[in-house]
Amino acid sequence: MEAQLTEEMGLGRTANTLMRITVNADSLASWIVPALAAARDAAPDMLFDVVVDDQDHSADWLRRGEVVAALTATPTPPTGCDSLAVGALRYVATASPDFLQRHCPSGATAEALRHMPMLTYDQKDRLQLDWLEQQFGKGCVPPTHYLPSTQAFIDAARLGLGWGMNPEPLVRADIAAGRLVPLTLPGTYDTPLFWQVPRRLKEAVAPLTRAIKAAASRHLH
């Protein structure tokens, strides 16, 4: 707010502006960093403090006034904020070929998945369960490993530790090379994402918003 007021008064910016935002880990790993770089090119005094939280909970940071923008899966913004639909991050339910051969040689079924080790990011992460419900209905809750790292998710799937929902941009090459395979066809699950900003900070955050929109148009569905 101080930076915005300084600009409106025509005094110019004399110091770096720290933008604290919250995003989900998979977006940070797959497409957000190029947007931050582009925003920095447009506004060289802009610095970033990125908070990672689940996309279903990131809007809470905005609601509490702890960040100036949030990338969230919640379409309705907190009071006093605008919400911009930027696209959907596509996930693929994947595992190693050996893992699938070992646990479900006849194909992924609800009964087989009920006993297959699953990968979960943390206690807030419902992505795998939401996909299971979409594919097979309610009631399938497999045993799970907790791995709070996007890269660890991919590594664990490659090494046969379990199956998980991996961002399609990050596992595209692994699927093409046969290191990972979808559990079902197509096995995809799209998570819509929204960029939310308080209206009073709209102009101050504008360079970052433009960069987020541009990067999302290239990487999201």
C-alpha positions in Angstrom: 0.0 0.0 0.0 2.9 2.3 0.8 4.4 1.6 -2.7 1.1 2.3 -4.4 0.6 5.6 -2.5 4.1 6.7 -3.3 3.5 6.1 -7.0 0.1 7.9 -7.0 1.8 10.9 -5.4 4.3 11.0 -8.2 7.3 10.6 -5.9 8.6 7.5 -7.6 9.8 4.4 -5.9 12.9 4.6 -3.9 13.1 1.0 -2.6 12.3 -2.5 -3.6 8.7 -3.6 -3.2 8.2 -6.9 -1.6 5.1 -8.8 -2.9 4.0 -11.6 -0.6 1.8 -14.1 -2.5 0.5 -17.6 -1.9 0.5 -20.4 -4.6 0.2 -24.1 -4.6 3.4 -26.2 -4.8 2.6 -27.8 -8.1 2.1 -24.4 -9.8 5.3 -23.1 -8.3 7.2 -26.1 -9.7 5.6 -26.0 -13.1 4.7 -22.5 -14.3 4.8 -19.7 -11.7 8.5 -18.9 -11.7 8.5 -17.7 -15.4 5.7 -15.4 -14.5 7.7 -14.0 -11.5 10.7 -13.4 -13.8 8.5 -11.6 -16.4 7.0 -9.4 -13.7 10.4 -8.5 -12.4 11.5 -7.6 -15.9 8.4 -5.2 -16.2 8.9 -3.8 -12.6 12.6 -4.1 -11.6 12.0 -3.0 -8.1 9.6 -5.9 -7.4 10.7 -8.7 -5.0 8.7 -11.8 -4.1 7.9 -13.7 -0.9 6.1 -16.8 -2.0 4.1 -18.8 0.5 3.1 -22.4 -0.5 -0.2 -23.7 0.5 -2.8 -26.1 -1.0 -4.9 -24.5 -3.7 -8.1 -25.2 -1.7 -6.7 -23.2 1.3 -4.6 -20.5 -0.3 -7.5 -18.0 -0.3 -7.4 -18.0 3.5 -4.1 -16.1 3.4 -5.8 -13.4 1.3 -8.8 -13.4 3.6 -6.5 -12.8 6.6 -4.7 -9.9 4.8 -1.4 -11.8 5.0 -0.7 -11.7 1.2 -1.3 -9.3 -1.7 -2.5 -12.0 -4.1 -3.4 -15.7 -4.1 -3.5 -18.4 -6.7 -6.4 -20.6 -5.5 -8.9 -23.2 -6.6 -11.7 -21.3 -4.9 -13.7 -19.3 -7.6 -15.4 -16.9 -5.2 -12.9 -14.4 -3.8 -12.8 -13.0 -0.3 -14.8 -9.7 0.3 -13.1 -6.8 -1.4 -11.1 -8.9 -3.8 -11.3 -9.6 -7.5 -11.0 -13.1 -9.0 -9.6 -13.9 -12.4 -9.9 -17.4 -13.9 -6.5 -18.2 -15.4 -7.0 -21.8 -16.5 -6.7 -25.3 -15.2 -3.6 -27.2 -14.2 -3.9 -30.7 -15.6 -2.9 -33.7 -13.5 -2.3 -37.3 -14.5 -2.7 -40.3 -12.2 0.6 -42.0 -12.8 2.8 -44.8 -11.5 5.7 -46.9 -12.8 5.0 -49.8 -15.1 6.5 -52.2 -12.6 4.3 -50.8 -9.8 1.2 -51.4 -11.9 2.2 -54.8 -12.9 2.8 -55.8 -9.3 -0.4 -54.3 -7.9 -2.9 -54.5 -10.7 -1.8 -56.7 -13.6 -5.4 -56.8 -14.9 -5.8 -53.1 -14.8 -6.6 -50.4 -12.2 -10.0 -51.2 -10.5 -11.6 -49.8 -7.4 -10.8 -53.0 -5.5 -7.1 -53.0 -6.7 -6.7 -49.3 -5.8 -8.1 -49.8 -2.4 -4.9 -51.7 -1.5 -2.3 -49.9 -3.7 0.0 -47.4 -1.8 -0.9 -43.8 -2.7 1.1 -40.6 -2.6 -0.3 -37.6 -0.7 1.4 -34.2 -0.4 0.1 -33.4 3.1 -3.0 -33.6 5.3 -4.7 -30.9 3.2 -4.2 -32.7 -0.1 -7.4 -34.3 -1.4 -6.4 -34.4 -5.1 -5.9 -38.2 -5.2 -9.1 -38.8 -3.3 -11.1 -36.4 -5.6 -9.8 -38.3 -8.7 -10.7 -41.7 -7.1 -14.2 -40.4 -6.4 -14.5 -39.1 -9.9 -13.4 -42.4 -11.5 -14.8 -45.0 -9.1 -17.2 -43.3 -6.7 -16.9 -42.7 -3.0 -15.4 -45.1 -0.5 -12.0 -45.9 -2.0 -9.4 -44.8 0.5 -6.0 -46.5 -0.1 -3.0 -46.5 2.3 -0.8 -43.5 1.6 2.7 -42.1 1.9 2.9 -38.3 2.8 5.5 -36.5 0.6 5.4 -32.7 0.8 7.4 -32.1 -2.4 6.3 -31.9 -6.0 9.6 -33.4 -7.2 9.5 -36.1 -4.6 6.1 -37.1 -5.8 7.4 -37.7 -9.3 10.6 -39.5 -8.1 8.5 -41.7 -5.8 6.1 -42.6 -8.7 9.1 -43.4 -10.9 10.7 -45.6 -8.2 7.5 -47.6 -7.5 6.8 -46.2 -4.0 3.2 -45.5 -4.9 0.9 -43.8 -7.4 -0.1 -40.1 -7.4 -1.6 -37.2 -9.3 1.4 -35.5 -11.0 1.2 -32.2 -13.0 1.0 -33.1 -16.7 3.6 -30.5 -17.8 6.2 -32.1 -15.4 5.6 -35.8 -16.3 5.0 -35.4 -20.0 8.5 -36.6 -20.9 8.3 -39.5 -18.4 5.0 -40.7 -19.9 6.4 -40.4 -23.4 9.5 -42.4 -22.4 7.5 -45.1 -20.6 9.0 -44.3 -17.2 5.5 -43.5 -15.9 2.1 -44.7 -17.2 -1.4 -43.4 -16.5 -3.5 -45.6 -14.2 -6.5 -45.2 -16.5 -7.1 -43.6 -19.9 -7.0 -40.7 -20.0 -6.4 -40.6 -16.3 -6.4 -36.8 -16.2 -7.9 -34.4 -13.7 -8.1 -30.7 -14.2 -7.9 -28.2 -11.3 -9.3 -24.8 -12.2 -7.1 -21.9 -10.8 -8.0 -18.3 -10.0 -5.8 -15.3 -9.4 -7.3 -13.2 -6.6 -6.1 -9.7 -5.6 -7.6 -7.1 -3.2 -9.2 -4.3 -5.2 -7.3 -1.6 -3.2 -4.0 -3.2 -4.4 -5.1 -3.9 -8.0 -2.8 -1.3 -9.6 0.2 -2.1 -7.4 0.0 -5.8 -8.3 -0.9 -5.1 -12.0 2.6 -6.0 -13.4 2.5 -9.4 -11.6 -1.2 -10.0 -12.7 -0.3 -9.4 -16.3 2.7 -11.8 -16.1 0.5 -14.5 -14.4 -2.1 -14.2 -17.1 0.5 -14.5 -19.9 2.3 -17.5 -18.3 -1.1 -19.2 -17.6 -2.1 -18.9 -21.2 1.0 -20.8 -22.2 1.0 -23.6 -19.6 -2.6 -24.1 -18.4 -5.6 -25.6 -20.0 
